[in-house]
Amino acid sequence: MFFYGCMFSFNFNLCYLQTRTAGFHSIGVYQSLNKILKHEGFQGLYKGNGASVIRIVPYAALHFMTYERYKSWILNNYPVLGTGPFIDLLAGSAAGGTSVLCTYPLDLARTKLAYQVADTRGSIKDGVKGVQYQTANNGIKGVLTSVYKEGGVRGLYRGAGPTLTGILPYAGLKFYMYEKLKTHVPEEHQKSILMRLSCGALAGLFGQTLTYPLDVVKRQMQVASLQNAAHEEDRFKNTFDGLRKIARNQGWRQLFHGVSINYIRIVPSAAISFTTYDMMKSWLGVPPQQKSRSVSAA
C-alpha cells in the first residue's frame, strides 16, 4: 500500500499527459511535477489518491482470487486445453475483466479528481487556458454523485469500453508472460525472490506496451465532460473511434504519450504484485493447480 501511494504522484502526472491538459501536455515529467507543486503544493501530487487506495484493495483481491477460480474452472471443465501458460492467458483475461467491472466507478472518480487542477496558491499566471476549476466535486462521493446525476449508471461506466478492451489482453498477457518466463528458470532458482521480481517486471512491461494506447483512450473518455473545448464531433463513440480520432487529430504519438512515466509506475508494481502473490500462496500452503481427475487418470 505504501508503494502504491508513492507511485500515485506519477499516475497523477500521467493523467495530465494522456488527457492533454492545457499547460501540461507539452512539458516533461519533471516540469509537470514542479508545476503541480507550485500551484497546489505537495498535497496536489496525491489528489484522487483516496479513490485509488479504496479501489486497489478490492481490485487486487478480485484480480488474483478470480484468476485462481477461473483457472481451476477451465482446467476442470475443458481438459482438452491441457495446462500451461495458455490457460493463464485465458484465466488472467477473465479475471482482469471481472475486477475492472466491479471497481470501475472508483477508477473514474480517481481520474476526475486528479484531472481537476486547482490554483490553491494563486500562482497560475502563465497562460494556462481551458483548465477546469471545479469545487463541487470535492471527494469521491461528490464525484460519483455528480456523475450519476448527469448520466446515471451508464455515466459511472463511461470509458469502460476501452478499459475492458485493454485489460483483457493486458491482464491475460501479464499472467501468460509471468508463468511462461518462470518455465525457463532453472528449478534451483524457482523460489528466488529476485527471479520472481524480474519475471513480474518483464510481464508488466510487455503487457503495458501492447495495450497502452487503449489506456490513453480511456482517460480521454473519462474527462471528456470536464473539457469545455470538446465539440460533440470530437467525442469518442467507442474504443476504435477513439484510437482513430486521437491518431488523426492529435497525432499517433499521442497514443504513447506518457508511456515512459507509466513504465516507472507499472513495472515495479507488476513485479511486486506477482512476487507477493506467489509468496503468499507459498506461505498459506495453497497447492498448485492440477489437471482435472479425468485427465490425470488417463
TORGUBA-952683 format. One record per residue (C-alpha): residue in one letter; x, y, z; residue number from 1. Coordinates in nm, 4 decimals, decimal comma. Layout:
// residues N
SEDREN code c1 c2 c3 pos
SEDREN A X Y Z NUM
...
END
This chain:
// residues 298
SEDREN code c1 c2 c3 pos
SEDREN M 0,0000 0,0000 0,0000 1
SEDREN F 0,2877 0,2379 0,0847 2
SEDREN F 0,4457 0,1652 -0,2527 3
SEDREN Y 0,1156 0,2322 -0,4263 4
SEDREN G 0,0836 0,5673 -0,2529 5
SEDREN C 0,4371 0,6652 -0,3551 6
SEDREN M 0,3655 0,5781 -0,7176 7
SEDREN F 0,0403 0,7732 -0,7283 8
SEDREN S 0,2086 1,1051 -0,7996 9
SEDREN F 0,3392 0,9514 -1,1244 10
SEDREN N -0,0107 0,8260 -1,2091 11
SEDREN F -0,1492 1,1738 -1,1384 12
SEDREN N 0,1045 1,3331 -1,3725 13
SEDREN L 0,0352 1,0623 -1,6310 14
SEDREN C -0,3323 1,1609 -1,6327 15
SEDREN Y -0,2378 1,5139 -1,7440 16
SEDREN L -0,0122 1,3825 -2,0210 17
SEDREN Q -0,2716 1,1379 -2,1540 18
SEDREN T -0,5606 1,3865 -2,1495 19
SEDREN R -0,3566 1,6770 -2,2939 20
SEDREN T -0,4440 1,9061 -2,0037 21
SEDREN A -0,3714 2,2669 -2,1011 22
SEDREN G -0,0313 2,3772 -1,9778 23
SEDREN F 0,0880 2,0206 -1,9136 24
SEDREN H 0,0769 1,8226 -2,2397 25
SEDREN S 0,3803 1,9893 -2,3935 26
SEDREN I 0,6171 1,9700 -2,0965 27
SEDREN G 0,8116 1,6849 -1,9447 28
SEDREN V 0,7598 1,4844 -1,6284 29
SEDREN Y 0,9950 1,6903 -1,4105 30
SEDREN Q 0,8440 2,0208 -1,5225 31
SEDREN S 0,4910 1,8863 -1,4692 32
SEDREN L 0,5677 1,7802 -1,1135 33
SEDREN N 0,7228 2,1190 -1,0424 34
SEDREN K 0,4175 2,2974 -1,1810 35
SEDREN I 0,1805 2,0896 -0,9668 36
SEDREN L 0,3905 2,1600 -0,6558 37
SEDREN K 0,3923 2,5316 -0,7361 38
SEDREN H 0,0178 2,5572 -0,7947 39
SEDREN E -0,1223 2,3122 -0,5421 40
SEDREN G 0,1542 2,2166 -0,3035 41
SEDREN F 0,2675 1,8691 -0,2018 42
SEDREN Q -0,0913 1,7524 -0,1425 43
SEDREN G -0,1652 1,8217 -0,5076 44
SEDREN L 0,0535 1,5249 -0,6054 45
SEDREN Y -0,1833 1,2926 -0,4200 46
SEDREN K -0,5155 1,4371 -0,5324 47
SEDREN G -0,7523 1,1468 -0,6011 48
SEDREN N -0,5269 0,9049 -0,4134 49
SEDREN G -0,8107 0,8199 -0,1738 50
SEDREN A -1,0145 0,6732 -0,4588 51
SEDREN S -0,7078 0,4839 -0,5788 52
SEDREN V -0,6386 0,3310 -0,2377 53
SEDREN I -1,0049 0,2366 -0,1864 54
SEDREN R -1,0122 0,0852 -0,5341 55
SEDREN I -0,6845 -0,1076 -0,5297 56
SEDREN V -0,7754 -0,3310 -0,2330 57
SEDREN P -1,0870 -0,4954 -0,3841 58
SEDREN Y -0,9357 -0,4737 -0,7346 59
SEDREN A -0,6221 -0,6680 -0,6439 60
SEDREN A -0,8143 -0,9150 -0,4284 61
SEDREN L -1,0687 -0,9828 -0,7031 62
SEDREN H -0,7997 -0,9982 -0,9707 63
SEDREN F -0,5959 -1,2756 -0,8106 64
SEDREN M -0,8888 -1,4585 -0,6463 65
SEDREN T -1,0943 -1,4792 -0,9665 66
SEDREN Y -0,7812 -1,5734 -1,1619 67
SEDREN E -0,7433 -1,8826 -0,9441 68
SEDREN R -1,1130 -1,9634 -0,9711 69
SEDREN Y -1,1261 -1,9199 -1,3497 70
SEDREN K -0,8097 -2,1231 -1,3938 71
SEDREN S -0,9493 -2,4069 -1,1822 72
SEDREN W -1,2786 -2,3961 -1,3728 73
SEDREN I -1,1057 -2,4109 -1,7113 74
SEDREN L -0,8829 -2,6997 -1,6055 75
SEDREN N -1,1757 -2,8989 -1,4688 76
SEDREN N -1,4229 -2,8316 -1,7496 77
SEDREN Y -1,2007 -2,8055 -2,0553 78
SEDREN P -0,9239 -3,0634 -2,0072 79
SEDREN V -0,8692 -3,0719 -2,3835 80
SEDREN L -0,6935 -2,7354 -2,3485 81
SEDREN G -0,4313 -2,9002 -2,1312 82
SEDREN T -0,2246 -2,6919 -1,8905 83
SEDREN G 0,0439 -2,4298 -1,9222 84
SEDREN P 0,0677 -2,0537 -1,9882 85
SEDREN F -0,2210 -2,0548 -2,2386 86
SEDREN I -0,4608 -2,1318 -1,9532 87
SEDREN D -0,3070 -1,8417 -1,7611 88
SEDREN L -0,3803 -1,6166 -2,0593 89
SEDREN L -0,7493 -1,7112 -2,0588 90
SEDREN A -0,7935 -1,7042 -1,6810 91
SEDREN G -0,5964 -1,3806 -1,6472 92
SEDREN S -0,8062 -1,2053 -1,9117 93
SEDREN A -1,1319 -1,3127 -1,7483 94
SEDREN A -1,0046 -1,2110 -1,4050 95
SEDREN G -0,8969 -0,8702 -1,5339 96
SEDREN G -1,2387 -0,8057 -1,6832 97
SEDREN T -1,4160 -0,9109 -1,3637 98
SEDREN S -1,2065 -0,6893 -1,1366 99
SEDREN V -1,2463 -0,3881 -1,3686 100
SEDREN L -1,6258 -0,4188 -1,3891 101
SEDREN C -1,6555 -0,4395 -1,0109 102
SEDREN T -1,4342 -0,1378 -0,9348 103
SEDREN Y -1,4605 0,0848 -1,2436 104
SEDREN P -1,6608 0,3728 -1,0848 105
SEDREN L -1,3740 0,4260 -0,8402 106
SEDREN D -1,1283 0,4379 -1,1298 107
SEDREN L -1,3480 0,7013 -1,2936 108
SEDREN A -1,3578 0,9029 -0,9699 109
SEDREN R -0,9794 0,8810 -0,9390 110
SEDREN T -0,9252 1,0208 -1,2872 111
SEDREN K -1,1760 1,3035 -1,2465 112
SEDREN L -1,0311 1,4062 -0,9104 113
SEDREN A -0,6778 1,4046 -1,0480 114
SEDREN Y -0,7793 1,5993 -1,3601 115
SEDREN Q -0,9278 1,8931 -1,1712 116
SEDREN V -0,6427 2,1426 -1,1483 117
SEDREN A -0,6888 2,3964 -0,8713 118
SEDREN D -0,4779 2,7065 -0,8186 119
SEDREN T -0,4667 2,6878 -0,4391 120
SEDREN R -0,1672 2,9198 -0,4218 121
SEDREN G -0,2933 3,1830 -0,6636 122
SEDREN S 0,0066 3,1384 -0,8894 123
SEDREN I -0,1376 3,0272 -1,2233 124
SEDREN K -0,0440 3,3250 -1,4336 125
SEDREN D 0,1454 3,1522 -1,7118 126
SEDREN G -0,1180 3,1436 -1,9810 127
SEDREN V -0,2829 2,8148 -1,8856 128
SEDREN K -0,6166 2,8126 -2,0640 129
SEDREN G -0,9056 2,5708 -2,0618 130
SEDREN V -0,8256 2,4270 -1,7171 131
SEDREN Q -1,1341 2,3421 -1,5170 132
SEDREN Y -1,1681 2,4698 -1,1596 133
SEDREN Q -1,4393 2,2597 -1,0020 134
SEDREN T -1,5086 2,2691 -0,6306 135
SEDREN A -1,8437 2,0854 -0,6320 136
SEDREN N -1,6777 1,7502 -0,6857 137
SEDREN N -1,4621 1,7546 -0,3746 138
SEDREN G -1,4108 1,3950 -0,2734 139
SEDREN I -1,5090 1,0543 -0,4068 140
SEDREN K -1,8739 1,0807 -0,3033 141
SEDREN G -1,9107 1,4203 -0,4703 142
SEDREN V -1,7662 1,2951 -0,7981 143
SEDREN L -1,9749 0,9777 -0,8091 144
SEDREN T -2,2919 1,1650 -0,7133 145
SEDREN S -2,2320 1,4279 -0,9815 146
SEDREN V -2,1589 1,1678 -1,2493 147
SEDREN Y -2,4656 0,9622 -1,1546 148
SEDREN K -2,6966 1,2658 -1,1696 149
SEDREN E -2,5549 1,3580 -1,5083 150
SEDREN G -2,5563 1,0191 -1,6784 151
SEDREN G -2,6966 0,7557 -1,4429 152
SEDREN V -2,5314 0,4154 -1,4116 153
SEDREN R -2,4120 0,4450 -1,7702 154
SEDREN G -2,2196 0,7597 -1,6744 155
SEDREN L -2,0394 0,5728 -1,3968 156
SEDREN Y -1,9034 0,3365 -1,6612 157
SEDREN R -1,8026 0,5971 -1,9203 158
SEDREN G -1,4742 0,4789 -2,0708 159
SEDREN A -1,5276 0,1216 -1,9527 160
SEDREN G -1,5224 0,0009 -2,3154 161
SEDREN P -1,1555 0,0811 -2,3828 162
SEDREN T -1,0726 -0,0239 -2,0280 163
SEDREN L -1,2126 -0,3713 -2,0874 164
SEDREN T -1,0636 -0,3829 -2,4362 165
SEDREN G -0,7272 -0,3053 -2,2798 166
SEDREN I -0,7476 -0,5043 -1,9562 167
SEDREN L -0,8459 -0,8327 -2,1204 168
SEDREN P -0,5242 -0,8650 -2,3247 169
SEDREN Y -0,3147 -0,6791 -2,0635 170
SEDREN A -0,4156 -0,8935 -1,7662 171
SEDREN G -0,4039 -1,2087 -1,9751 172
SEDREN L -0,0615 -1,1272 -2,1191 173
SEDREN K 0,0731 -1,0417 -1,7738 174
SEDREN F -0,0201 -1,3800 -1,6301 175
SEDREN Y 0,0820 -1,5584 -1,9508 176
SEDREN M 0,4247 -1,3946 -1,9658 177
SEDREN Y 0,4858 -1,4371 -1,5938 178
SEDREN E 0,4147 -1,8108 -1,5975 179
SEDREN K 0,5923 -1,8569 -1,9319 180
SEDREN L 0,9078 -1,6836 -1,8099 181
SEDREN K 0,9107 -1,8953 -1,4942 182
SEDREN T 0,9188 -2,2133 -1,7042 183
SEDREN H 1,2602 -2,1035 -1,8384 184
SEDREN V 1,4065 -2,0516 -1,4907 185
SEDREN P 1,6235 -2,3373 -1,3552 186
SEDREN E 1,4474 -2,5360 -1,0823 187
SEDREN E 1,7002 -2,4345 -0,8160 188
SEDREN H 1,6061 -2,0677 -0,8701 189
SEDREN Q 1,2286 -2,1133 -0,8872 190
SEDREN K 1,1780 -1,9785 -0,5339 191
SEDREN S 1,4158 -1,6863 -0,5730 192
SEDREN I 1,2543 -1,3519 -0,4917 193
SEDREN L 1,4791 -1,1791 -0,7440 194
SEDREN M 1,3654 -1,4231 -1,0116 195
SEDREN R 1,0001 -1,3537 -0,9343 196
SEDREN L 1,0560 -0,9793 -0,9330 197
SEDREN S 1,2330 -0,9981 -1,2692 198
SEDREN C 0,9637 -1,2134 -1,4307 199
SEDREN G 0,6885 -0,9901 -1,2912 200
SEDREN A 0,8612 -0,6731 -1,4155 201
SEDREN L 0,9072 -0,8130 -1,7670 202
SEDREN A 0,5482 -0,9376 -1,7754 203
SEDREN G 0,4166 -0,5927 -1,6777 204
SEDREN L 0,6436 -0,4183 -1,9267 205
SEDREN F 0,5357 -0,6412 -2,2147 206
SEDREN G 0,1645 -0,6240 -2,1403 207
SEDREN Q 0,1567 -0,2487 -2,0828 208
SEDREN T 0,3486 -0,1668 -2,4015 209
SEDREN L 0,0984 -0,3530 -2,6190 210
SEDREN T -0,2136 -0,2087 -2,4546 211
SEDREN Y -0,1047 0,1458 -2,3611 212
SEDREN P -0,2955 0,3268 -2,6431 213
SEDREN L -0,6208 0,1871 -2,5035 214
SEDREN D -0,5395 0,3430 -2,1662 215
SEDREN V -0,4973 0,6816 -2,3366 216
SEDREN V -0,8411 0,6469 -2,4985 217
SEDREN K -0,9950 0,5530 -2,1636 218
SEDREN R -0,8517 0,8577 -1,9843 219
SEDREN Q -0,9679 1,0970 -2,2533 220
SEDREN M -1,3192 0,9489 -2,2466 221
SEDREN Q -1,3309 0,9779 -1,8674 222
SEDREN V -1,2525 1,3503 -1,8638 223
SEDREN A -1,4480 1,4460 -2,1800 224
SEDREN S -1,7278 1,6049 -1,9732 225
SEDREN L -1,4723 1,8282 -1,7968 226
SEDREN Q -1,3255 1,9656 -2,1192 227
SEDREN N -1,5395 2,2591 -2,2325 228
SEDREN A -1,3461 2,2801 -2,5580 229
SEDREN A -1,4504 1,9317 -2,6651 230
SEDREN H -1,7009 1,9530 -2,9522 231
SEDREN E -1,9614 1,6844 -2,9989 232
SEDREN E -1,7912 1,5601 -3,3145 233
SEDREN D -1,4663 1,5181 -3,1216 234
SEDREN R -1,6186 1,2863 -2,8609 235
SEDREN F -1,5397 0,9176 -2,8946 236
SEDREN K -1,8229 0,6823 -2,9876 237
SEDREN N -1,6265 0,3724 -2,8911 238
SEDREN T -1,2739 0,2435 -2,8400 239
SEDREN F -1,1726 0,2165 -3,2035 240
SEDREN D -1,3308 0,5511 -3,2853 241
SEDREN G -1,1187 0,6980 -3,0057 242
SEDREN L -0,7998 0,5440 -3,1427 243
SEDREN R -0,8801 0,6771 -3,4902 244
SEDREN K -0,9631 1,0305 -3,3762 245
SEDREN I -0,6610 1,0611 -3,1481 246
SEDREN A -0,4294 0,9480 -3,4270 247
SEDREN R -0,5966 1,1846 -3,6741 248
SEDREN N -0,6413 1,4954 -3,4562 249
SEDREN Q -0,3580 1,4662 -3,2042 250
SEDREN G -0,1068 1,2535 -3,3909 251
SEDREN W -0,0264 0,8873 -3,3453 252
SEDREN R 0,2462 0,9741 -3,0947 253
SEDREN Q -0,0231 1,0875 -2,8521 254
SEDREN L -0,1293 0,7226 -2,8260 255
SEDREN F 0,2021 0,6588 -2,6491 256
SEDREN H 0,2374 0,9966 -2,4773 257
SEDREN G 0,3415 0,9378 -2,1182 258
SEDREN V 0,4341 0,5715 -2,1688 259
SEDREN S 0,7795 0,6267 -2,0175 260
SEDREN I 0,6395 0,7559 -1,6881 261
SEDREN N 0,3904 0,4695 -1,6928 262
SEDREN Y 0,6804 0,2255 -1,7048 263
SEDREN I 0,8140 0,3807 -1,3844 264
SEDREN R 0,4802 0,3034 -1,2227 265
SEDREN I 0,3671 -0,0242 -1,3770 266
SEDREN V 0,6920 -0,2225 -1,3986 267
SEDREN P 0,7765 -0,2216 -1,0255 268
SEDREN S 0,4054 -0,2522 -0,9448 269
SEDREN A 0,3684 -0,5701 -1,1524 270
SEDREN A 0,6940 -0,7105 -1,0145 271
SEDREN I 0,5885 -0,6592 -0,6528 272
SEDREN S 0,2315 -0,7790 -0,7139 273
SEDREN F 0,3346 -1,1099 -0,8707 274
SEDREN T 0,6091 -1,1701 -0,6156 275
SEDREN T 0,3737 -1,1036 -0,3242 276
SEDREN Y 0,1099 -1,3222 -0,4859 277
SEDREN D 0,3488 -1,6161 -0,5242 278
SEDREN M 0,4949 -1,5750 -0,1752 279
SEDREN M 0,1527 -1,5565 -0,0096 280
SEDREN K 0,0438 -1,8725 -0,1910 281
SEDREN S 0,3556 -2,0450 -0,0624 282
SEDREN W 0,3129 -1,9223 0,2955 283
SEDREN L -0,0568 -2,0142 0,3015 284
SEDREN G 0,0186 -2,3577 0,1589 285
SEDREN V -0,2006 -2,3148 -0,1495 286
SEDREN P -0,1331 -2,6154 -0,3762 287
SEDREN P -0,0574 -2,5558 -0,7464 288
SEDREN Q -0,3402 -2,6046 -0,9941 289
SEDREN Q -0,3595 -2,9580 -1,1309 290
SEDREN K -0,5273 -3,1153 -1,4307 291
SEDREN S -0,8750 -3,2485 -1,3874 292
SEDREN R -0,9106 -3,6012 -1,2482 293
SEDREN S -1,0196 -3,7425 -1,5812 294
SEDREN V -0,7037 -3,6200 -1,7471 295
SEDREN S -0,4851 -3,7381 -1,4585 296
SEDREN A -0,6428 -4,0831 -1,4686 297
SEDREN A -0,5822 -4,1048 -1,8389 298
END
